[in-house]
C-alpha cells in the first residue's frame, strides 16, 4: 500500500522530505506554544491561558471551548486583523439547536483547506476526470467552490450541482456531464442511485467521497453495493476550516490533518481517553490564522485508531457520529437496508413518525425496527422529489 497523499501534502507544505511522528508532534507543540503566546499578547478570550506548555500532554489541563463560547465571544476569539478576513460562515447548521456561531477565515486558511481537499480527493480523482459536486455553493469561497478549486488543481472538472435539486435534475446532470466521481452527502447519493436503478438507468459515477453529514454504515454499505467500489468518507466542520480528516486507500478510518489540528477524545467527565476508546472529539486548531480554537468540543463522537496499514504517519479517527443525531443515524442505517426506500424523514411526537419515499411497506419497516412503535406515511418517488432534508438529517421533535 502506498503512503497517503495527505502525508505528501504535509511534507510539501511544511518543507520536509519525510514525515515522521516525532517531527509532527514537535511541529504541533511549537505551533501550540506560538498560538498561546499570540493569545496572551492579544488579551482576548484565551488570555488567561499559560503562554507556553512543556508537552502536548499538558494540553489536557487547559479548559474546554464550547459552541456557546464561540457564539458569545467571537470578537474576543478573532486573533488576526478583521481586514484579513476573507470569508465568514454564520448561523446554526441544519439539524442543530445550539447557539448560532460565526467562524472567520483568512485567504491563507482557505488555501490550506483547498490543499487538504486536493490531497484527499486525489485518492479517487485523476487528471481529466469530471466530478459532480453536490455541496452548497454560497459564493466564491463557499464549500462547493473550494472543492471545485481542489478538483481543478488536480486537472479535473467540477460539475457544480449544488444542493436541493430534484432527483430528475441530478439525474439529468449525470447523463449530460458523465461524471467519474461524486462529492456530497451520503443519503442524497443513495437516493439518486436507487431512483435511477428503479427507472432502468445506470449509476454513471464510479467513485464517491461522502461528507457534509454523518455517513451511516448501512447507507454507505448500500452505496458501495450499487457502485461496486469503496467510498471515501471525509470529516470536517466550519470550526476546522471545513476540512479535517479523509479516508486513504486502506478504507479504514480517516487520516487527520495533524499539521493544523491537535485531536483529543474525552469521556463524559472531560477526561482524555486513550487510543481506541470512543468519546467526544475535541480539537485545537493550531494553524488557523483568523479564529484558532483551543480544546473545542465538537459534539461529535469517534475514537482514534492505531497506525494505518497504508503507512501514513497522521493519526486516524473512526466513523464519526453526532452526539445529538445518533438516533437519526441508527434509523438511517436500519431503514436504508430496504432496497425499495429512496428517502425518508423522521418526526417524534408521542411516537416516531416515519415519512418514507419509495416502495416500502409497514411490514418491511417493522422487520428492520423490531419492537419500535411508529406511524408511517409513504409516497411514491417522483423525479420532482427534492430530498426530505436540505442539510443534515435529524429527528424533528414536537
MARBA-827886 format. One record per residue (C-alpha): x, y, z; residue in three letters. Coordinates in nm, 2 decimals. Layout:
N
{xx:X; yy:Y; zz:Z; residuo:ALA}
...
# end
This chain:
398
{xx:0.00; yy:0.00; zz:0.00; residuo:UNK}
{xx:0.14; yy:0.34; zz:-0.09; residuo:UNK}
{xx:0.16; yy:0.63; zz:0.15; residuo:UNK}
{xx:-0.13; yy:0.87; zz:0.17; residuo:UNK}
{xx:-0.15; yy:1.18; zz:-0.05; residuo:UNK}
{xx:-0.22; yy:1.37; zz:0.28; residuo:UNK}
{xx:0.13; yy:1.29; zz:0.41; residuo:UNK}
{xx:0.28; yy:1.41; zz:0.08; residuo:UNK}
{xx:0.08; yy:1.73; zz:0.10; residuo:UNK}
{xx:0.20; yy:1.79; zz:0.46; residuo:UNK}
{xx:0.56; yy:1.73; zz:0.35; residuo:UNK}
{xx:0.53; yy:1.98; zz:0.07; residuo:UNK}
{xx:0.36; yy:2.25; zz:0.28; residuo:UNK}
{xx:0.60; yy:2.22; zz:0.57; residuo:UNK}
{xx:0.91; yy:2.18; zz:0.36; residuo:UNK}
{xx:1.03; yy:1.84; zz:0.48; residuo:UNK}
{xx:1.12; yy:1.53; zz:0.28; residuo:UNK}
{xx:1.00; yy:1.26; zz:0.52; residuo:UNK}
{xx:0.71; yy:1.29; zz:0.76; residuo:UNK}
{xx:0.76; yy:1.12; zz:1.10; residuo:UNK}
{xx:0.56; yy:1.11; zz:1.42; residuo:UNK}
{xx:0.84; yy:1.28; zz:1.61; residuo:UNK}
{xx:0.86; yy:1.57; zz:1.36; residuo:UNK}
{xx:0.48; yy:1.60; zz:1.35; residuo:UNK}
{xx:0.45; yy:1.61; zz:1.73; residuo:UNK}
{xx:0.73; yy:1.87; zz:1.76; residuo:UNK}
{xx:0.56; yy:2.08; zz:1.50; residuo:UNK}
{xx:0.23; yy:2.06; zz:1.69; residuo:UNK}
{xx:0.39; yy:2.16; zz:2.02; residuo:UNK}
{xx:0.58; yy:2.45; zz:1.85; residuo:UNK}
{xx:0.26; yy:2.58; zz:1.69; residuo:UNK}
{xx:0.06; yy:2.53; zz:2.00; residuo:UNK}
{xx:0.30; yy:2.74; zz:2.20; residuo:UNK}
{xx:0.32; yy:3.01; zz:1.93; residuo:UNK}
{xx:-0.06; yy:3.02; zz:1.94; residuo:UNK}
{xx:-0.06; yy:3.05; zz:2.32; residuo:UNK}
{xx:0.19; yy:3.33; zz:2.30; residuo:UNK}
{xx:-0.02; yy:3.52; zz:2.05; residuo:UNK}
{xx:-0.33; yy:3.47; zz:2.25; residuo:UNK}
{xx:-0.16; yy:3.61; zz:2.56; residuo:UNK}
{xx:-0.04; yy:3.91; zz:2.37; residuo:UNK}
{xx:-0.38; yy:3.96; zz:2.21; residuo:UNK}
{xx:-0.56; yy:3.98; zz:2.55; residuo:UNK}
{xx:-0.88; yy:3.83; zz:2.42; residuo:UNK}
{xx:-1.09; yy:3.52; zz:2.52; residuo:UNK}
{xx:-0.78; yy:3.29; zz:2.57; residuo:UNK}
{xx:-0.56; yy:3.55; zz:2.75; residuo:UNK}
{xx:-0.59; yy:3.36; zz:3.08; residuo:UNK}
{xx:-0.42; yy:3.05; zz:2.94; residuo:UNK}
{xx:-0.05; yy:2.99; zz:3.00; residuo:UNK}
{xx:0.19; yy:3.13; zz:2.75; residuo:UNK}
{xx:0.38; yy:2.80; zz:2.70; residuo:UNK}
{xx:0.33; yy:2.43; zz:2.76; residuo:UNK}
{xx:0.62; yy:2.18; zz:2.81; residuo:UNK}
{xx:0.45; yy:1.90; zz:2.63; residuo:UNK}
{xx:0.14; yy:1.81; zz:2.42; residuo:UNK}
{xx:0.01; yy:1.61; zz:2.72; residuo:UNK}
{xx:-0.01; yy:1.93; zz:2.92; residuo:UNK}
{xx:-0.29; yy:2.05; zz:2.68; residuo:UNK}
{xx:-0.53; yy:1.83; zz:2.88; residuo:UNK}
{xx:-0.51; yy:2.07; zz:3.17; residuo:UNK}
{xx:-0.65; yy:2.36; zz:2.98; residuo:UNK}
{xx:-1.02; yy:2.44; zz:2.98; residuo:UNK}
{xx:-1.26; yy:2.35; zz:2.70; residuo:UNK}
{xx:-1.41; yy:2.58; zz:2.45; residuo:UNK}
{xx:-1.78; yy:2.52; zz:2.37; residuo:UNK}
{xx:-2.02; yy:2.62; zz:2.09; residuo:UNK}
{xx:-2.18; yy:2.87; zz:2.33; residuo:UNK}
{xx:-1.84; yy:3.03; zz:2.40; residuo:UNK}
{xx:-1.79; yy:3.06; zz:2.02; residuo:UNK}
{xx:-2.13; yy:3.22; zz:1.97; residuo:UNK}
{xx:-2.09; yy:3.46; zz:2.26; residuo:UNK}
{xx:-1.73; yy:3.56; zz:2.24; residuo:UNK}
{xx:-1.64; yy:3.57; zz:1.87; residuo:UNK}
{xx:-1.49; yy:3.92; zz:1.89; residuo:UNK}
{xx:-1.25; yy:3.81; zz:2.17; residuo:UNK}
{xx:-1.16; yy:3.50; zz:1.98; residuo:UNK}
{xx:-1.07; yy:3.67; zz:1.64; residuo:UNK}
{xx:-0.70; yy:3.66; zz:1.66; residuo:UNK}
{xx:-0.60; yy:3.82; zz:1.33; residuo:UNK}
{xx:-0.70; yy:4.16; zz:1.18; residuo:UNK}
{xx:-1.06; yy:4.19; zz:1.06; residuo:UNK}
{xx:-0.91; yy:4.33; zz:0.74; residuo:UNK}
{xx:-0.75; yy:3.99; zz:0.67; residuo:UNK}
{xx:-1.08; yy:3.80; zz:0.69; residuo:UNK}
{xx:-1.17; yy:3.66; zz:0.36; residuo:UNK}
{xx:-1.49; yy:3.46; zz:0.45; residuo:UNK}
{xx:-1.74; yy:3.44; zz:0.73; residuo:UNK}
{xx:-1.97; yy:3.14; zz:0.79; residuo:UNK}
{xx:-2.26; yy:3.24; zz:1.01; residuo:UNK}
{xx:-2.57; yy:3.08; zz:1.17; residuo:UNK}
{xx:-2.66; yy:2.74; zz:1.30; residuo:UNK}
{xx:-2.61; yy:2.43; zz:1.08; residuo:UNK}
{xx:-2.91; yy:2.23; zz:0.97; residuo:UNK}
{xx:-3.03; yy:2.00; zz:1.24; residuo:UNK}
{xx:-2.86; yy:2.18; zz:1.52; residuo:UNK}
{xx:-3.04; yy:2.36; zz:1.80; residuo:UNK}
{xx:-2.75; yy:2.53; zz:1.97; residuo:UNK}
{xx:-2.65; yy:2.89; zz:1.95; residuo:UNK}
{xx:-2.56; yy:3.04; zz:1.62; residuo:UNK}
{xx:-2.19; yy:3.07; zz:1.55; residuo:UNK}
{xx:-1.97; yy:3.29; zz:1.33; residuo:UNK}
{xx:-1.64; yy:3.15; zz:1.21; residuo:UNK}
{xx:-1.38; yy:3.36; zz:1.02; residuo:UNK}
{xx:-1.12; yy:3.25; zz:0.77; residuo:UNK}
{xx:-0.83; yy:3.43; zz:0.60; residuo:UNK}
{xx:-0.72; yy:3.37; zz:0.24; residuo:UNK}
{xx:-0.44; yy:3.15; zz:0.39; residuo:UNK}
{xx:-0.68; yy:2.94; zz:0.59; residuo:UNK}
{xx:-0.89; yy:2.88; zz:0.28; residuo:UNK}
{xx:-0.58; yy:2.80; zz:0.07; residuo:UNK}
{xx:-0.47; yy:2.54; zz:0.32; residuo:UNK}
{xx:-0.82; yy:2.38; zz:0.31; residuo:UNK}
{xx:-0.81; yy:2.37; zz:-0.07; residuo:UNK}
{xx:-0.47; yy:2.19; zz:-0.05; residuo:UNK}
{xx:-0.61; yy:1.95; zz:0.21; residuo:UNK}
{xx:-0.92; yy:1.88; zz:-0.01; residuo:UNK}
{xx:-0.69; yy:1.82; zz:-0.32; residuo:UNK}
{xx:-0.48; yy:1.57; zz:-0.12; residuo:UNK}
{xx:-0.79; yy:1.37; zz:-0.01; residuo:UNK}
{xx:-0.97; yy:1.40; zz:-0.35; residuo:UNK}
{xx:-0.66; yy:1.28; zz:-0.53; residuo:UNK}
{xx:-0.71; yy:0.94; zz:-0.39; residuo:UNK}
{xx:-1.02; yy:0.89; zz:-0.61; residuo:UNK}
{xx:-0.99; yy:1.16; zz:-0.89; residuo:UNK}
{xx:-0.74; yy:1.16; zz:-1.17; residuo:UNK}
{xx:-0.65; yy:1.43; zz:-1.43; residuo:UNK}
{xx:-0.93; yy:1.46; zz:-1.68; residuo:UNK}
{xx:-1.20; yy:1.32; zz:-1.45; residuo:UNK}
{xx:-1.53; yy:1.50; zz:-1.41; residuo:UNK}
{xx:-1.67; yy:1.53; zz:-1.06; residuo:UNK}
{xx:-2.03; yy:1.60; zz:-0.96; residuo:UNK}
{xx:-2.01; yy:1.83; zz:-0.66; residuo:UNK}
{xx:-2.34; yy:1.82; zz:-0.47; residuo:UNK}
{xx:-2.24; yy:2.06; zz:-0.19; residuo:UNK}
{xx:-2.36; yy:2.41; zz:-0.11; residuo:UNK}
{xx:-2.23; yy:2.69; zz:-0.34; residuo:UNK}
{xx:-2.26; yy:3.00; zz:-0.13; residuo:UNK}
{xx:-2.02; yy:3.24; zz:-0.31; residuo:UNK}
{xx:-1.66; yy:3.24; zz:-0.44; residuo:UNK}
{xx:-1.52; yy:3.09; zz:-0.12; residuo:UNK}
{xx:-1.81; yy:2.87; zz:-0.03; residuo:UNK}
{xx:-1.76; yy:2.50; zz:0.03; residuo:UNK}
{xx:-1.87; yy:2.39; zz:-0.32; residuo:UNK}
{xx:-1.63; yy:2.63; zz:-0.48; residuo:UNK}
{xx:-1.34; yy:2.53; zz:-0.26; residuo:UNK}
{xx:-1.40; yy:2.16; zz:-0.36; residuo:UNK}
{xx:-1.42; yy:2.25; zz:-0.73; residuo:UNK}
{xx:-1.10; yy:2.45; zz:-0.69; residuo:UNK}
{xx:-0.93; yy:2.14; zz:-0.54; residuo:UNK}
{xx:-1.07; yy:1.92; zz:-0.82; residuo:UNK}
{xx:-0.94; yy:2.17; zz:-1.09; residuo:UNK}
{xx:-0.60; yy:2.18; zz:-0.92; residuo:UNK}
{xx:-0.58; yy:1.81; zz:-0.98; residuo:UNK}
{xx:-0.66; yy:1.86; zz:-1.35; residuo:UNK}
{xx:-1.02; yy:1.75; zz:-1.31; residuo:UNK}
{xx:-1.35; yy:1.92; zz:-1.40; residuo:UNK}
{xx:-1.61; yy:2.02; zz:-1.13; residuo:UNK}
{xx:-1.98; yy:1.99; zz:-1.22; residuo:UNK}
{xx:-2.14; yy:2.25; zz:-0.99; residuo:UNK}
{xx:-2.46; yy:2.06; zz:-0.89; residuo:UNK}
{xx:-2.52; yy:2.22; zz:-0.55; residuo:UNK}
{xx:-2.78; yy:2.10; zz:-0.31; residuo:UNK}
{xx:-3.16; yy:2.10; zz:-0.32; residuo:UNK}
{xx:-3.21; yy:1.98; zz:-0.68; residuo:UNK}
{xx:-3.47; yy:1.72; zz:-0.76; residuo:UNK}
{xx:-3.39; yy:1.36; zz:-0.85; residuo:UNK}
{xx:-3.47; yy:1.43; zz:-1.21; residuo:UNK}
{xx:-3.24; yy:1.74; zz:-1.21; residuo:UNK}
{xx:-2.95; yy:1.55; zz:-1.06; residuo:UNK}
{xx:-3.01; yy:1.26; zz:-1.29; residuo:UNK}
{xx:-3.00; yy:1.49; zz:-1.59; residuo:UNK}
{xx:-2.67; yy:1.63; zz:-1.47; residuo:UNK}
{xx:-2.53; yy:1.27; zz:-1.45; residuo:UNK}
{xx:-2.64; yy:1.20; zz:-1.81; residuo:UNK}
{xx:-2.52; yy:1.52; zz:-1.95; residuo:UNK}
{xx:-2.19; yy:1.55; zz:-1.76; residuo:UNK}
{xx:-2.10; yy:1.18; zz:-1.73; residuo:UNK}
{xx:-1.90; yy:1.24; zz:-1.41; residuo:UNK}
{xx:-1.65; yy:0.98; zz:-1.30; residuo:UNK}
{xx:-1.69; yy:1.07; zz:-0.93; residuo:UNK}
{xx:-1.93; yy:1.23; zz:-0.68; residuo:UNK}
{xx:-1.86; yy:1.45; zz:-0.38; residuo:UNK}
{xx:-2.15; yy:1.52; zz:-0.15; residuo:UNK}
{xx:-2.37; yy:1.38; zz:0.13; residuo:UNK}
{xx:-2.43; yy:1.00; zz:0.15; residuo:UNK}
{xx:-2.81; yy:0.98; zz:0.17; residuo:UNK}
{xx:-2.88; yy:1.20; zz:-0.13; residuo:UNK}
{xx:-2.63; yy:0.99; zz:-0.33; residuo:UNK}
{xx:-2.81; yy:0.67; zz:-0.23; residuo:UNK}
{xx:-3.15; yy:0.82; zz:-0.32; residuo:UNK}
{xx:-3.02; yy:0.92; zz:-0.66; residuo:UNK}
{xx:-2.86; yy:0.59; zz:-0.74; residuo:UNK}
{xx:-3.17; yy:0.39; zz:-0.63; residuo:UNK}
{xx:-3.41; yy:0.62; zz:-0.82; residuo:UNK}
{xx:-3.21; yy:0.57; zz:-1.13; residuo:UNK}
{xx:-3.19; yy:0.20; zz:-1.08; residuo:UNK}
{xx:-3.57; yy:0.18; zz:-1.04; residuo:UNK}
{xx:-3.60; yy:0.36; zz:-1.37; residuo:UNK}
{xx:-3.36; yy:0.14; zz:-1.55; residuo:UNK}
{xx:-3.07; yy:0.40; zz:-1.56; residuo:UNK}
{xx:-2.71; yy:0.32; zz:-1.48; residuo:UNK}
{xx:-2.52; yy:0.48; zz:-1.19; residuo:UNK}
{xx:-2.27; yy:0.65; zz:-1.43; residuo:UNK}
{xx:-2.03; yy:0.75; zz:-1.14; residuo:UNK}
{xx:-1.77; yy:0.50; zz:-1.04; residuo:UNK}
{xx:-1.63; yy:0.66; zz:-0.72; residuo:UNK}
{xx:-1.75; yy:0.88; zz:-0.44; residuo:UNK}
{xx:-1.63; yy:1.09; zz:-0.15; residuo:UNK}
{xx:-1.91; yy:1.14; zz:0.11; residuo:UNK}
{xx:-1.92; yy:1.42; zz:0.36; residuo:UNK}
{xx:-2.13; yy:1.71; zz:0.49; residuo:UNK}
{xx:-2.33; yy:1.49; zz:0.73; residuo:UNK}
{xx:-2.29; yy:1.17; zz:0.92; residuo:UNK}
{xx:-2.23; yy:0.87; zz:0.70; residuo:UNK}
{xx:-2.43; yy:0.58; zz:0.85; residuo:UNK}
{xx:-2.28; yy:0.24; zz:0.80; residuo:UNK}
{xx:-2.59; yy:0.09; zz:0.64; residuo:UNK}
{xx:-2.62; yy:0.38; zz:0.40; residuo:UNK}
{xx:-2.26; yy:0.36; zz:0.29; residuo:UNK}
{xx:-2.28; yy:-0.02; zz:0.25; residuo:UNK}
{xx:-2.58; yy:0.02; zz:0.02; residuo:UNK}
{xx:-2.40; yy:0.28; zz:-0.19; residuo:UNK}
{xx:-2.09; yy:0.06; zz:-0.22; residuo:UNK}
{xx:-2.30; yy:-0.23; zz:-0.34; residuo:UNK}
{xx:-2.46; yy:-0.02; zz:-0.61; residuo:UNK}
{xx:-2.12; yy:0.13; zz:-0.72; residuo:UNK}
{xx:-1.92; yy:-0.19; zz:-0.68; residuo:UNK}
{xx:-1.64; yy:0.02; zz:-0.51; residuo:UNK}
{xx:-1.55; yy:0.15; zz:-0.17; residuo:UNK}
{xx:-1.64; yy:0.50; zz:-0.06; residuo:UNK}
{xx:-1.40; yy:0.77; zz:0.07; residuo:UNK}
{xx:-1.57; yy:0.93; zz:0.38; residuo:UNK}
{xx:-1.45; yy:1.28; zz:0.48; residuo:UNK}
{xx:-1.49; yy:1.46; zz:0.81; residuo:UNK}
{xx:-1.49; yy:1.83; zz:0.85; residuo:UNK}
{xx:-1.66; yy:2.13; zz:1.02; residuo:UNK}
{xx:-1.66; yy:2.50; zz:0.99; residuo:UNK}
{xx:-1.45; yy:2.52; zz:1.32; residuo:UNK}
{xx:-1.17; yy:2.34; zz:1.14; residuo:UNK}
{xx:-1.20; yy:2.54; zz:0.82; residuo:UNK}
{xx:-1.42; yy:2.28; zz:0.66; residuo:UNK}
{xx:-1.16; yy:2.01; zz:0.62; residuo:UNK}
{xx:-1.04; yy:1.78; zz:0.90; residuo:UNK}
{xx:-0.99; yy:1.41; zz:0.81; residuo:UNK}
{xx:-1.01; yy:1.20; zz:0.50; residuo:UNK}
{xx:-1.00; yy:0.83; zz:0.40; residuo:UNK}
{xx:-0.69; yy:0.67; zz:0.24; residuo:UNK}
{xx:-0.69; yy:0.37; zz:0.00; residuo:UNK}
{xx:-0.69; yy:0.13; zz:0.30; residuo:UNK}
{xx:-1.05; yy:0.25; zz:0.37; residuo:UNK}
{xx:-1.02; yy:0.20; zz:0.75; residuo:UNK}
{xx:-1.08; yy:0.53; zz:0.92; residuo:UNK}
{xx:-1.00; yy:0.89; zz:0.82; residuo:UNK}
{xx:-0.65; yy:1.05; zz:0.84; residuo:UNK}
{xx:-0.64; yy:1.37; zz:1.04; residuo:UNK}
{xx:-0.49; yy:1.70; zz:0.92; residuo:UNK}
{xx:-0.25; yy:1.69; zz:1.21; residuo:UNK}
{xx:-0.02; yy:1.97; zz:1.10; residuo:UNK}
{xx:-0.31; yy:2.21; zz:1.16; residuo:UNK}
{xx:-0.52; yy:2.02; zz:1.42; residuo:UNK}
{xx:-0.45; yy:1.85; zz:1.75; residuo:UNK}
{xx:-0.72; yy:1.60; zz:1.83; residuo:UNK}
{xx:-0.83; yy:1.46; zz:2.17; residuo:UNK}
{xx:-1.10; yy:1.22; zz:2.27; residuo:UNK}
{xx:-1.27; yy:1.28; zz:2.60; residuo:UNK}
{xx:-1.53; yy:1.10; zz:2.82; residuo:UNK}
{xx:-1.85; yy:1.24; zz:2.96; residuo:UNK}
{xx:-1.64; yy:1.38; zz:3.25; residuo:UNK}
{xx:-1.40; yy:1.56; zz:3.03; residuo:UNK}
{xx:-1.11; yy:1.32; zz:3.09; residuo:UNK}
{xx:-0.89; yy:1.24; zz:2.79; residuo:UNK}
{xx:-0.93; yy:0.88; zz:2.67; residuo:UNK}
{xx:-0.66; yy:0.66; zz:2.53; residuo:UNK}
{xx:-0.63; yy:0.54; zz:2.17; residuo:UNK}
{xx:-0.91; yy:0.31; zz:2.07; residuo:UNK}
{xx:-1.18; yy:0.43; zz:2.32; residuo:UNK}
{xx:-1.49; yy:0.61; zz:2.20; residuo:UNK}
{xx:-1.57; yy:0.96; zz:2.32; residuo:UNK}
{xx:-1.63; yy:1.32; zz:2.21; residuo:UNK}
{xx:-1.38; yy:1.47; zz:1.97; residuo:UNK}
{xx:-1.20; yy:1.78; zz:2.09; residuo:UNK}
{xx:-0.99; yy:1.99; zz:1.85; residuo:UNK}
{xx:-0.72; yy:2.25; zz:1.89; residuo:UNK}
{xx:-0.67; yy:2.43; zz:1.56; residuo:UNK}
{xx:-0.31; yy:2.53; zz:1.59; residuo:UNK}
{xx:-0.25; yy:2.69; zz:1.24; residuo:UNK}
{xx:-0.57; yy:2.87; zz:1.17; residuo:UNK}
{xx:-0.50; yy:3.24; zz:1.12; residuo:UNK}
{xx:-0.83; yy:3.41; zz:1.18; residuo:UNK}
{xx:-1.01; yy:3.21; zz:1.45; residuo:UNK}
{xx:-0.80; yy:2.94; zz:1.61; residuo:UNK}
{xx:-0.98; yy:2.74; zz:1.88; residuo:UNK}
{xx:-0.82; yy:2.57; zz:2.18; residuo:UNK}
{xx:-0.98; yy:2.25; zz:2.31; residuo:UNK}
{xx:-1.30; yy:2.30; zz:2.12; residuo:UNK}
{xx:-1.57; yy:2.04; zz:2.20; residuo:UNK}
{xx:-1.71; yy:1.94; zz:1.86; residuo:UNK}
{xx:-2.02; yy:1.74; zz:1.98; residuo:UNK}
{xx:-1.91; yy:1.46; zz:1.76; residuo:UNK}
{xx:-1.83; yy:1.10; zz:1.88; residuo:UNK}
{xx:-1.54; yy:0.90; zz:1.75; residuo:UNK}
{xx:-1.22; yy:0.73; zz:1.85; residuo:UNK}
{xx:-0.85; yy:0.74; zz:1.75; residuo:UNK}
{xx:-0.74; yy:0.43; zz:1.57; residuo:UNK}
{xx:-0.39; yy:0.27; zz:1.57; residuo:UNK}
{xx:-0.14; yy:0.31; zz:1.29; residuo:UNK}
{xx:-0.28; yy:0.25; zz:0.94; residuo:UNK}
{xx:-0.16; yy:-0.03; zz:0.72; residuo:UNK}
{xx:-0.12; yy:0.23; zz:0.44; residuo:UNK}
{xx:0.20; yy:0.35; zz:0.61; residuo:UNK}
{xx:0.06; yy:0.71; zz:0.67; residuo:UNK}
{xx:0.20; yy:0.89; zz:0.97; residuo:UNK}
{xx:-0.10; yy:1.10; zz:1.06; residuo:UNK}
{xx:-0.34; yy:0.95; zz:1.31; residuo:UNK}
{xx:-0.69; yy:0.83; zz:1.21; residuo:UNK}
{xx:-1.03; yy:0.87; zz:1.35; residuo:UNK}
{xx:-1.31; yy:0.61; zz:1.31; residuo:UNK}
{xx:-1.65; yy:0.68; zz:1.17; residuo:UNK}
{xx:-1.79; yy:1.00; zz:1.33; residuo:UNK}
{xx:-2.14; yy:1.02; zz:1.50; residuo:UNK}
{xx:-2.31; yy:1.34; zz:1.60; residuo:UNK}
{xx:-2.39; yy:1.32; zz:1.97; residuo:UNK}
{xx:-2.72; yy:1.49; zz:1.91; residuo:UNK}
{xx:-2.80; yy:1.29; zz:1.59; residuo:UNK}
{xx:-2.71; yy:0.93; zz:1.67; residuo:UNK}
{xx:-3.08; yy:0.82; zz:1.67; residuo:UNK}
{xx:-3.13; yy:0.95; zz:1.32; residuo:UNK}
{xx:-2.81; yy:0.77; zz:1.20; residuo:UNK}
{xx:-2.93; yy:0.45; zz:1.36; residuo:UNK}
{xx:-3.27; yy:0.48; zz:1.19; residuo:UNK}
{xx:-3.10; yy:0.55; zz:0.85; residuo:UNK}
{xx:-2.87; yy:0.25; zz:0.88; residuo:UNK}
{xx:-3.17; yy:0.03; zz:0.96; residuo:UNK}
{xx:-3.42; yy:0.16; zz:0.71; residuo:UNK}
{xx:-3.19; yy:0.20; zz:0.41; residuo:UNK}
{xx:-3.13; yy:-0.17; zz:0.43; residuo:UNK}
{xx:-3.46; yy:-0.19; zz:0.25; residuo:UNK}
{xx:-3.37; yy:-0.16; zz:-0.12; residuo:UNK}
{xx:-3.70; yy:0.00; zz:-0.21; residuo:UNK}
{xx:-3.65; yy:0.30; zz:0.01; residuo:UNK}
{xx:-3.54; yy:0.61; zz:-0.18; residuo:UNK}
{xx:-3.56; yy:0.87; zz:0.10; residuo:UNK}
{xx:-3.73; yy:0.93; zz:0.44; residuo:UNK}
{xx:-3.77; yy:1.18; zz:0.73; residuo:UNK}
{xx:-3.85; yy:1.15; zz:1.09; residuo:UNK}
{xx:-4.06; yy:1.33; zz:1.34; residuo:UNK}
{xx:-4.10; yy:1.24; zz:1.71; residuo:UNK}
{xx:-4.43; yy:1.34; zz:1.87; residuo:UNK}
{xx:-4.59; yy:1.09; zz:2.12; residuo:UNK}
{xx:-4.43; yy:0.83; zz:1.90; residuo:UNK}
{xx:-4.20; yy:0.82; zz:1.60; residuo:UNK}
{xx:-4.35; yy:0.92; zz:1.27; residuo:UNK}
{xx:-4.16; yy:0.80; zz:0.95; residuo:UNK}
{xx:-4.23; yy:0.95; zz:0.62; residuo:UNK}
{xx:-4.10; yy:0.72; zz:0.35; residuo:UNK}
{xx:-4.04; yy:0.79; zz:-0.02; residuo:UNK}
{xx:-4.02; yy:0.48; zz:-0.24; residuo:UNK}
{xx:-4.16; yy:0.13; zz:-0.24; residuo:UNK}
{xx:-4.17; yy:0.01; zz:0.12; residuo:UNK}
{xx:-4.44; yy:-0.14; zz:0.34; residuo:UNK}
{xx:-4.51; yy:-0.12; zz:0.71; residuo:UNK}
{xx:-4.42; yy:-0.49; zz:0.75; residuo:UNK}
{xx:-4.08; yy:-0.43; zz:0.59; residuo:UNK}
{xx:-4.00; yy:-0.13; zz:0.82; residuo:UNK}
{xx:-4.13; yy:-0.33; zz:1.13; residuo:UNK}
{xx:-3.88; yy:-0.60; zz:1.03; residuo:UNK}
{xx:-3.58; yy:-0.37; zz:1.05; residuo:UNK}
{xx:-3.71; yy:-0.18; zz:1.36; residuo:UNK}
{xx:-3.81; yy:-0.47; zz:1.58; residuo:UNK}
{xx:-4.01; yy:-0.36; zz:1.89; residuo:UNK}
{xx:-4.03; yy:0.00; zz:1.78; residuo:UNK}
{xx:-4.37; yy:0.17; zz:1.76; residuo:UNK}
{xx:-4.41; yy:0.41; zz:1.47; residuo:UNK}
{xx:-4.66; yy:0.58; zz:1.24; residuo:UNK}
{xx:-4.59; yy:0.56; zz:0.87; residuo:UNK}
{xx:-4.67; yy:0.76; zz:0.56; residuo:UNK}
{xx:-4.55; yy:0.66; zz:0.22; residuo:UNK}
{xx:-4.53; yy:0.84; zz:-0.11; residuo:UNK}
{xx:-4.40; yy:0.74; zz:-0.45; residuo:UNK}
{xx:-4.05; yy:0.86; zz:-0.55; residuo:UNK}
{xx:-4.11; yy:1.10; zz:-0.84; residuo:UNK}
{xx:-3.85; yy:1.29; zz:-1.04; residuo:UNK}
{xx:-3.95; yy:1.61; zz:-0.88; residuo:UNK}
{xx:-3.86; yy:1.49; zz:-0.53; residuo:UNK}
{xx:-3.61; yy:1.73; zz:-0.38; residuo:UNK}
{xx:-3.50; yy:1.54; zz:-0.07; residuo:UNK}
{xx:-3.65; yy:1.52; zz:0.27; residuo:UNK}
{xx:-3.37; yy:1.73; zz:0.42; residuo:UNK}
{xx:-3.17; yy:2.01; zz:0.26; residuo:UNK}
{xx:-2.88; yy:1.97; zz:0.51; residuo:UNK}
{xx:-2.80; yy:1.74; zz:0.80; residuo:UNK}
{xx:-3.05; yy:1.47; zz:0.88; residuo:UNK}
{xx:-3.22; yy:1.47; zz:1.22; residuo:UNK}
{xx:-3.53; yy:1.38; zz:1.41; residuo:UNK}
{xx:-3.77; yy:1.67; zz:1.44; residuo:UNK}
{xx:-3.93; yy:1.69; zz:1.78; residuo:UNK}
{xx:-4.27; yy:1.83; zz:1.86; residuo:UNK}
# end
